[in-house]
């Protein structure tokens, strides 16, 4: 598409203006066609500005997700080796589930969206996904394990994201059980794993794991999210390169996933537990059977949270039915 060719030229000259005439000559199109392409890029959220008498400028602080760049950074055997970049989609999880019939045998197929209109979070929440302000991706898996082990895929994703953030952004994030990646109390990332199961046999058809990571704080963010949501570029010493971040997440996920299949569950749970920031603090436990205050004290071998209530009794919480909320002081 013309806009992609224009973007490539702007990216090659990032930080320096390029005239519409020069772009048109290089691509063999009119200045009007260039203007339309620029407008499309701006609508998609690319930081392209028009400088009078000089041309069009792609902000040097911005980064462009390119499949060839991600692929060059991959160390995986299968994850991300088949990669789609989508301009806009309702949800990358929903999209992969929608096309799952065409993905049989394509273990590791990955979709990345520049914007989501209905990003999905845990317990039916929505994940805010503005254009060009984050990484919004999902991958399709055909796992070789039992249905009860599905929750461990989310734990693997959490650990992979933590490793990737530390590797590319230079700081070590925390985790609020079960899958919220935080830094200084602000949510940086949400993760959601969904499964398709054969009812008669209980066998897994496929899994879709979605990961949304906030890179920049969006100026149009809803007011109710302002105090909750954080972004990597708020805390990183240098602007985040989304291509490096995506590749790092995929590389670490596949390494951890294969390690898990090889029987190294305890090592993964140990690393996950080291990131948890909930122990020793009182939370409101919100469940289908009622709410009560309790203090998280440990996790078990399934990554279920063990909490102690006011009476001293221990409860094991299943992430599919329970959420925890920090008590107001």
C-alpha positions as CSV (number, residue, x, y, z in Angstrom):
1,X,0.0,0.0,0.0
2,X,1.1,3.6,-0.7
3,X,1.0,4.7,2.9
4,X,3.4,1.8,3.9
5,X,5.8,2.9,1.2
6,X,5.6,6.5,2.4
7,X,6.1,5.4,6.0
8,X,9.3,3.5,5.0
9,X,10.7,6.6,3.4
10,X,9.9,8.7,6.5
11,X,11.3,6.0,8.8
12,X,14.6,6.0,6.8
13,X,14.7,9.8,7.3
14,X,13.4,9.8,10.9
15,X,13.9,13.2,12.6
16,X,14.4,15.0,9.2
17,X,11.7,16.4,7.0
18,X,11.1,15.0,3.5
19,X,9.2,17.0,1.0
20,X,6.0,15.7,-0.6
21,X,7.6,16.4,-4.0
22,X,10.6,14.2,-3.2
23,X,8.4,11.4,-1.8
24,X,6.1,11.6,-4.9
25,X,9.1,11.4,-7.3
26,X,10.6,8.4,-5.5
27,X,7.3,6.5,-5.5
28,X,6.0,7.8,-8.9
29,X,2.8,9.4,-7.5
30,X,1.4,12.8,-7.2
31,X,1.8,15.2,-4.2
32,X,-1.9,14.8,-3.6
33,X,-1.6,11.1,-3.3
34,X,1.3,11.6,-0.9
35,X,-0.8,13.9,1.2
36,X,-3.6,11.3,1.3
37,X,-1.1,8.7,2.4
38,X,0.3,11.0,5.1
39,X,-3.3,11.6,6.4
40,X,-3.9,7.9,6.6
41,X,-0.7,7.4,8.7
42,X,-1.7,10.2,11.0
43,X,-5.2,8.7,11.4
44,X,-3.5,5.4,12.4
45,X,-1.6,7.3,15.2
46,X,1.8,7.7,13.5
47,X,3.6,10.8,14.8
48,X,4.0,12.5,11.3
49,X,3.9,16.3,11.3
50,X,3.8,18.7,8.3
51,X,6.5,21.4,8.4
52,X,5.7,24.4,6.1
53,X,8.1,24.7,3.1
54,X,10.1,21.7,4.3
55,X,7.9,18.6,4.1
56,X,6.8,15.7,6.4
57,X,8.6,14.6,9.5
58,X,8.4,11.3,11.4
59,X,9.1,12.0,15.1
60,X,12.5,10.5,15.9
61,X,11.2,9.4,19.3
62,X,8.6,7.3,17.6
63,X,9.1,3.7,16.4
64,X,7.4,1.7,13.7
65,X,6.5,-2.0,14.1
66,X,7.9,-3.8,11.1
67,X,7.6,-7.6,10.7
68,X,11.0,-7.9,9.0
69,X,12.6,-6.0,11.9
70,X,10.9,-8.3,14.5
71,X,11.8,-11.4,12.6
72,X,15.5,-10.4,12.4
73,X,15.5,-10.2,16.2
74,X,13.7,-13.5,16.8
75,X,15.6,-16.5,18.3
76,X,12.5,-18.7,18.2
77,X,11.7,-21.9,16.4
78,X,8.0,-21.3,15.8
79,X,6.7,-18.4,17.9
80,X,6.2,-15.3,15.7
81,X,7.7,-17.0,12.7
82,X,4.3,-16.4,11.0
83,X,3.5,-12.8,11.8
84,X,0.6,-10.5,10.9
85,X,0.5,-6.7,11.5
86,X,-3.0,-5.3,11.6
87,X,-3.8,-1.6,11.3
88,X,-6.8,-1.9,13.6
89,X,-8.8,-4.8,15.0
90,X,-11.4,-5.3,17.7
91,X,-9.1,-7.5,19.7
92,X,-6.1,-9.7,18.6
93,X,-7.4,-12.5,20.8
94,X,-10.9,-12.3,19.2
95,X,-9.3,-12.1,15.8
96,X,-7.2,-15.3,16.2
97,X,-10.2,-17.1,17.6
98,X,-12.3,-15.9,14.7
99,X,-9.8,-17.3,12.1
100,X,-8.8,-20.3,14.2
101,X,-10.2,-22.6,11.5
102,X,-7.5,-21.5,9.1
103,X,-4.7,-21.8,11.7
104,X,-4.7,-25.5,12.4
105,X,-1.1,-26.7,12.5
106,X,0.2,-23.1,12.6
107,X,1.5,-23.3,16.2
108,X,3.0,-20.0,17.1
109,X,1.1,-17.8,14.6
110,X,1.2,-14.2,16.0
111,X,-1.0,-11.2,15.3
112,X,0.0,-7.7,16.3
113,X,-2.4,-4.7,16.1
114,X,-1.5,-1.0,15.9
115,X,-4.8,-0.3,17.6
116,X,-7.6,-2.3,19.2
117,X,-11.2,-1.1,19.5
118,X,-12.2,-3.7,22.0
119,X,-9.1,-5.0,23.7
120,X,-9.9,-7.8,26.2
121,X,-8.8,-8.1,29.8
122,X,-9.4,-10.6,32.6
123,X,-12.9,-11.1,34.1
124,X,-14.6,-9.3,31.1
125,X,-12.7,-6.1,31.6
126,X,-11.6,-4.0,28.6
127,X,-7.9,-3.2,27.9
128,X,-7.5,0.3,26.6
129,X,-5.5,0.1,23.4
130,X,-5.0,3.5,21.6
131,X,-3.2,3.7,18.2
132,X,0.6,3.5,18.3
133,X,0.8,3.8,22.1
134,X,1.5,0.2,23.0
135,X,2.1,-3.4,21.9
136,X,-1.0,-5.4,21.4
137,X,-0.4,-8.9,20.3
138,X,-1.7,-12.5,20.6
139,X,-0.4,-15.8,19.6
140,X,-2.0,-19.1,18.6
141,X,-0.8,-22.3,20.3
142,X,-1.7,-26.0,20.0
143,X,-0.3,-27.2,23.3
144,X,0.6,-30.7,24.3
145,X,-0.7,-30.8,27.9
146,X,-3.8,-31.2,30.1
147,X,-6.6,-28.8,30.3
148,X,-5.9,-28.0,34.0
149,X,-2.4,-26.7,33.0
150,X,-3.9,-23.8,30.9
151,X,-3.4,-21.3,33.7
152,X,0.3,-21.9,33.7
153,X,0.5,-20.5,30.1
154,X,-0.6,-17.1,31.6
155,X,2.2,-17.4,34.2
156,X,4.7,-18.2,31.5
157,X,3.5,-15.0,29.7
158,X,3.9,-12.9,32.8
159,X,7.5,-14.1,33.4
160,X,8.3,-13.6,29.7
161,X,7.0,-10.0,29.8
162,X,8.9,-9.2,33.0
163,X,12.1,-10.5,31.4
164,X,11.5,-8.6,28.2
165,X,10.8,-5.3,30.1
166,X,13.9,-5.7,32.1
167,X,15.9,-6.5,29.0
168,X,14.6,-3.7,26.8
169,X,13.4,-0.9,29.2
170,X,16.1,-1.4,31.9
171,X,13.9,-1.8,35.0
172,X,12.5,-4.8,36.9
173,X,8.7,-4.8,37.1
174,X,6.4,-6.2,39.8
175,X,3.4,-8.5,39.4
176,X,0.0,-8.3,41.1
177,X,-1.5,-11.7,41.2
178,X,-2.4,-13.1,38.8
179,X,-1.4,-11.3,35.6
180,X,-1.0,-7.5,36.1
181,X,2.6,-6.4,35.4
182,X,3.3,-3.2,37.4
183,X,5.9,-0.6,38.2
184,X,5.6,1.8,41.1
185,X,2.1,0.7,41.5
186,X,1.0,1.5,37.9
187,X,-0.3,-1.2,35.5
188,X,2.0,-1.6,32.5
189,X,0.6,-4.8,31.0
190,X,-2.4,-7.1,30.9
191,X,-2.4,-10.7,29.8
192,X,-5.3,-13.0,28.9
193,X,-5.2,-16.7,27.8
194,X,-8.3,-18.2,26.2
195,X,-8.9,-21.8,25.2
196,X,-11.1,-23.8,22.8
197,X,-11.9,-27.2,24.3
198,X,-13.6,-30.2,22.8
199,X,-16.6,-30.8,25.1
200,X,-16.8,-34.5,24.6
201,X,-13.2,-35.3,25.4
202,X,-12.0,-32.3,27.3
203,X,-9.0,-32.0,24.9
204,X,-7.6,-28.6,24.0
205,X,-8.2,-27.5,20.4
206,X,-6.0,-24.5,20.8
207,X,-5.0,-21.6,23.1
208,X,-4.8,-17.9,22.3
209,X,-2.6,-15.8,24.6
210,X,-3.0,-12.0,24.4
211,X,-0.5,-9.5,25.7
212,X,-1.0,-5.7,25.9
213,X,1.9,-3.5,27.0
214,X,1.6,0.3,27.5
215,X,4.5,2.1,25.9
216,X,3.3,5.7,26.0
217,X,0.7,7.5,28.2
218,X,-2.1,8.5,25.8
219,X,-3.3,12.1,26.1
220,X,-6.9,11.0,25.5
221,X,-6.8,8.3,28.2
222,X,-10.1,8.1,30.2
223,X,-9.9,9.9,33.5
224,X,-10.7,6.8,35.5
225,X,-7.5,5.1,34.2
226,X,-5.1,8.0,34.9
227,X,-4.1,6.9,38.4
228,X,-4.0,3.2,37.5
229,X,-2.2,2.9,34.2
230,X,1.5,3.4,33.6
231,X,3.7,3.2,30.5
232,X,7.2,1.9,29.8
233,X,8.4,5.3,28.6
234,X,7.5,6.9,31.9
235,X,10.1,4.8,33.6
236,X,12.6,3.8,31.0
237,X,15.9,5.8,30.6
238,X,15.5,5.7,26.8
239,X,12.5,5.4,24.4
240,X,11.2,1.9,24.0
241,X,11.8,0.1,20.7
242,X,8.6,-1.8,20.1
243,X,10.2,-4.2,17.7
244,X,12.9,-5.2,20.3
245,X,10.2,-5.5,22.9
246,X,8.0,-7.7,20.8
247,X,10.9,-10.0,19.8
248,X,12.1,-10.2,23.4
249,X,8.6,-11.3,24.7
250,X,8.3,-13.9,22.0
251,X,11.9,-15.2,22.6
252,X,11.4,-15.5,26.3
253,X,7.9,-17.0,26.0
254,X,9.0,-19.8,23.7
255,X,12.1,-20.6,25.9
256,X,9.9,-20.7,29.1
257,X,7.1,-22.7,27.3
258,X,9.6,-25.3,26.1
259,X,11.2,-25.4,29.6
260,X,7.7,-26.0,31.1
261,X,7.0,-28.8,28.6
262,X,10.4,-30.4,29.6
263,X,9.2,-30.5,33.3
264,X,10.7,-27.3,34.8
265,X,7.4,-26.0,36.3
266,X,9.0,-25.3,39.7
267,X,11.7,-23.0,38.2
268,X,9.1,-20.9,36.3
269,X,6.8,-20.6,39.4
270,X,9.8,-19.6,41.5
271,X,10.7,-16.8,39.1
272,X,7.0,-15.7,39.0
273,X,6.8,-15.6,42.8
274,X,9.9,-13.4,43.0
275,X,8.0,-10.8,41.0
276,X,4.8,-10.9,43.1
277,X,4.4,-7.8,45.2
278,X,1.3,-8.9,47.2
279,X,2.7,-10.8,50.1
280,X,2.2,-9.4,53.6
281,X,-0.3,-6.8,52.6
282,X,-4.1,-6.9,53.3
283,X,-6.4,-7.2,50.3
284,X,-10.1,-7.5,49.8
285,X,-10.8,-10.9,48.2
286,X,-13.6,-10.5,45.7
287,X,-15.3,-13.9,44.9
288,X,-18.5,-15.3,43.7
289,X,-19.2,-16.5,47.2
290,X,-18.7,-13.1,48.9
291,X,-15.9,-10.7,49.8
292,X,-13.5,-10.8,52.8
293,X,-10.2,-9.3,53.9
294,X,-7.1,-11.5,53.8
295,X,-3.3,-11.4,53.5
296,X,-1.6,-13.3,50.7
297,X,1.1,-15.6,52.1
298,X,2.2,-17.9,49.2
299,X,1.3,-19.6,45.9
300,X,0.9,-23.3,45.3
301,X,2.1,-25.5,42.4
302,X,-0.7,-24.3,40.2
303,X,0.1,-20.6,40.9
304,X,-3.1,-20.3,43.0
305,X,-2.8,-17.7,45.6
306,X,-2.8,-18.8,49.3
307,X,-4.3,-16.2,51.7
308,X,-4.8,-16.0,55.4
309,X,-8.1,-14.5,56.6
310,X,-8.8,-12.7,59.9
311,X,-9.4,-15.9,61.8
312,X,-6.1,-17.4,60.6
313,X,-7.7,-19.8,58.2
314,X,-5.9,-20.4,54.9
315,X,-7.8,-20.2,51.5
316,X,-6.5,-21.2,48.1
317,X,-7.7,-18.8,45.4
318,X,-8.4,-19.8,41.8
319,X,-7.6,-17.0,39.4
320,X,-10.6,-17.8,37.2
321,X,-13.1,-16.9,39.9
322,X,-11.3,-14.5,42.2
323,X,-9.7,-11.0,42.1
324,X,-7.9,-9.1,44.8
325,X,-8.1,-5.4,45.5
326,X,-5.8,-3.4,47.8
327,X,-7.6,-2.2,50.9
328,X,-7.9,1.5,51.3
329,X,-5.8,2.9,54.2
